[in-house]
């Protein structure tokens, strides 16, 4: 089963889910905000980091990113980025597709060949 991580109100995430389901893929949608609320986001992020760099996960074009002050955005490293991801799950580039063998982040849905 494929795991699609994102936000329930994200258009890109919904399009990705529809496209994967249309190609007869078994997809489980997982909302990043719910993981954060349940205290399970840290474990999920660690799993992502086994496949991709933290900077790949950071959505620098998001409204949330632009709303952060310079002190929060400056001198980022993995530890500080992880703290921001937990505080603001919308900073995670979406959608994130976990195929079990790889993690694909924020790619255009047409590029996914899961």
Secondary structure, DSSP 4 states (H G I P E B T S, - for coil): -EEEEE-TT-HHHHHHHHHHHHTT--EEEEEHHHHHHTT-HHHHHHHHHTTS-HHHHB-TTSHHHHHS-HHHHSS--HHHHHHHHHH-GGGB-S-EEE-SS-EEES--GGG---
